[in-house]
Amino acid sequence: METIQFLLDGFVVALQPMNLFLVIVGCAVGLFIGAMPGLGSVNGVAILLPVTFIVPPTSAIIFLAAIYYGAMYGGAISSIMLGIPGASTAVATTFDGRPLALKGMADKALVAAAVASFAGGTISILLFTAFAPPLAHVALAFGSAEEFALMMLAFGTFIGLGGDDIPKTLFSICIGLVMSAVGLDIMSGQPRLIFGDIPGFFHGINFLVLAIGIYGIGEILWTIESSQGEVSVSQAVVSVRRILDALKELLKSANTIVMGSFLGFFVGLLPAAGATPGSIMAYGFAKTMSKNPESYGKGNINGVVAPESANNAASTGSMLPMLTLGIPGSPTTAILLGGMVIWGLEPGPRLFVDQTEFVWGLIASLYMANFFSIVLNIAFIPIFVWVLKLSFTILAPIIFVLCVVGGYAPTQDMHDVWLMLLFGVVGYLMRKLDYPMAPMVLAIVLGPLAESSMRQSLLQSHGSVWVFFERPISGGIMVLALLLFLMPAIKVGKKLIVARRTGNAGK
Amino acid sequence: MRRAELLMAIAMAIFSAYLMWMSAKLPIGWVPGRGPGGGSFPFWLSFAMLICTVWIIVRWFRRTTPQSRSSEPFFDSRSLTLVLLVIGALVTMVGSIYFIGVYGALPLFFVFYMRFLGRHSWAKTMTLALAAPVITFFFFEILLHITLPKGATETLFYPLYDIFM
């Protein structure tokens, strides 16, 4: 009952004219960003975060969350119309969305994607509303040991479930953490890692500089290189009648949508997992559960609804640990979390006690963002199709300029702009060699907290690392994190054993 | 690709060692009464970075990763030219901000990018090249009160400050 009261208060906040306006603008911007090949929610949120300094924190996060949401809807548009995923979260949507478009059923696929996104969003927000307050309540008892354990879990997820090259993932985590340590040491006040007394490093490396560098500059360089050559845009015939027909047919896919929503939400909850693995897993799951799996990849509508419901559900799910525990559930929420620090809020369970307006305003705005996204999405399908034809040589300079000005704005230091360019170029080169970038961004956001929680815990325990294992919650999380870290080694071990057995059988 | 993989790993190994050396300027061990020293956190993480790069290099020799097996060039010549042009333009833009300010650098960047890389019409190019600084000015300087660097053009803005601030 208390929750409902809080939620109603949240709606009062979210329905204020300015916030309502920002939700609508945010959804529209998010839809565009999601629809542009190469740009996803994380790029939009990173590039536009400096712009939000103009409004109070509650309005700022409502705007950014709406972009996050809109981008999840928008990603499907270019997956279906171009066959190029509009965002990494929509990769799985191309598998069946593109074949449908080539068969002349693009409108059907687009409507299915929008409806599935809406259902995924709605189910996950309801779950979010139910789970968030109790989880935050439990988390209030967390000390520095639990905080550190949770962060280990987040990094463990990258190693165990990330699927990228292990040493490169580890390297990415470590370099992110080291970069977060640049500047003045909080405990002793001494400068460290200042690269030969360059004054710009004394205030540390702002996470935004890294995020804009990688997700702005680096991403565009990547897109410039990979999008050479012409792409063909499918035609979509849109009429009210065809939309209604498509809706009727979608009733058959209801099971898949519900499955995708739940799966997406729980995958999103995992620290660092996010919407991309969520949507791919949902696709795989729908295919294995299906009666005729061979129809997948050839234009099965279930292959569109499963990943689309899952990516929206996961984006909501990933906000749950961000708000309640202060641990982001995806790269995008990592940037939102960093934003909270800039806005002067302290992330973590105290938010639910001290900043009820902020928390519940955000939750209520998610309901609205979901609603406006589906309305804008279906109403503006023709406009999005036009946007897809927009030349990248117009979009790229606009984004570059936004990056440069946005990189300058938070600290008003040209040093940061140069650093951002450097991160962009080096990050782009590393990405070409399959170094994952998301762990680095997550690490620089979590770094300061990881260091202080580790040092505090060790100080209290007089240097014994068992402090992380003695308390039940922190111990449990630590064991889970270690298992994730060891997962690749376990897999290799299993393979060896199996290989030996079959080898013996062969003799 | 194979050579790039090795070069990147070596560069990062050297960088890790440099970070370790810098962290070691602060105490990296246990400081009695104050817990782990200020340099310990970055030092041991840089050490972990170094281990990772060694691991990557070992895998390069054993040809475990796809990159270390690939004989494709890291860049084909066409994309290399394009990417270098773009990076060059970016560096020139940021560098020129010191002299001609943001409002001089932005239009030039747009003209270069849209007209010479994108081959758009002059009309389109100029619309964006002129609109971008105006929008930037109103958004950042007037709404956000963030003064962007103007270099030599600073004096030209005095009348505008008088009107809007």
Chai-1 contact restraints between the chains, C-beta under 6 A:
chainA,res_idxA,chainB,res_idxB,connection_type,confidence,min_distance_angstrom,max_distance_angstrom,comment,restraint_id
A,F53,B,L144,contact,1.0,0.0,6.0,A-B,restraint_1
A,I54,B,L143,contact,1.0,0.0,6.0,A-B,restraint_2
A,I54,B,L144,contact,1.0,0.0,6.0,A-B,restraint_3
A,P167,B,C52,contact,1.0,0.0,6.0,A-B,restraint_4
A,P167,B,W55,contact,1.0,0.0,6.0,A-B,restraint_5
A,P167,B,I56,contact,1.0,0.0,6.0,A-B,restraint_6
A,L170,B,C52,contact,1.0,0.0,6.0,A-B,restraint_7
A,F171,B,M49,contact,1.0,0.0,6.0,A-B,restraint_8
A,F171,B,C52,contact,1.0,0.0,6.0,A-B,restraint_9
A,C174,B,L45,contact,1.0,0.0,6.0,A-B,restraint_10
A,C174,B,A48,contact,1.0,0.0,6.0,A-B,restraint_11
A,C174,B,M49,contact,1.0,0.0,6.0,A-B,restraint_12
A,I175,B,M49,contact,1.0,0.0,6.0,A-B,restraint_13
A,L177,B,L45,contact,1.0,0.0,6.0,A-B,restraint_14
A,V178,B,L19,contact,1.0,0.0,6.0,A-B,restraint_15
A,V178,B,P42,contact,1.0,0.0,6.0,A-B,restraint_16
A,V178,B,L45,contact,1.0,0.0,6.0,A-B,restraint_17
A,V178,B,S46,contact,1.0,0.0,6.0,A-B,restraint_18
A,A181,B,F41,contact,1.0,0.0,6.0,A-B,restraint_19
A,A181,B,P42,contact,1.0,0.0,6.0,A-B,restraint_20
A,D185,B,G38,contact,1.0,0.0,6.0,A-B,restraint_21
A,S188,B,G38,contact,1.0,0.0,6.0,A-B,restraint_22
A,Q190,B,L26,contact,1.0,0.0,6.0,A-B,restraint_23
A,Q190,B,G38,contact,1.0,0.0,6.0,A-B,restraint_24
A,R192,B,L26,contact,1.0,0.0,6.0,A-B,restraint_25
A,R192,B,G38,contact,1.0,0.0,6.0,A-B,restraint_26
A,L193,B,M22,contact,1.0,0.0,6.0,A-B,restraint_27
A,L193,B,P42,contact,1.0,0.0,6.0,A-B,restraint_28
A,L221,B,V83,contact,1.0,0.0,6.0,A-B,restraint_29
A,E225,B,S79,contact,1.0,0.0,6.0,A-B,restraint_30
A,E225,B,V83,contact,1.0,0.0,6.0,A-B,restraint_31
A,T393,B,L117,contact,1.0,0.0,6.0,A-B,restraint_32
A,T393,B,G118,contact,1.0,0.0,6.0,A-B,restraint_33
A,P397,B,F110,contact,1.0,0.0,6.0,A-B,restraint_34
A,P397,B,Y113,contact,1.0,0.0,6.0,A-B,restraint_35
A,V401,B,L106,contact,1.0,0.0,6.0,A-B,restraint_36
A,A409,B,I146,contact,1.0,0.0,6.0,A-B,restraint_37
A,V417,B,V94,contact,1.0,0.0,6.0,A-B,restraint_38
A,L433,B,E5,contact,1.0,0.0,6.0,A-B,restraint_39
A,L433,B,M8,contact,1.0,0.0,6.0,A-B,restraint_40
A,L433,B,Q67,contact,1.0,0.0,6.0,A-B,restraint_41
A,E451,B,F41,contact,1.0,0.0,6.0,A-B,restraint_42
A,R455,B,G35,contact,1.0,0.0,6.0,A-B,restraint_43
A,R455,B,P36,contact,1.0,0.0,6.0,A-B,restraint_44
A,L458,B,G35,contact,1.0,0.0,6.0,A-B,restraint_45
A,L458,B,P36,contact,1.0,0.0,6.0,A-B,restraint_46
A,L459,B,G35,contact,1.0,0.0,6.0,A-B,restraint_47
A,G463,B,W30,contact,1.0,0.0,6.0,A-B,restraint_48
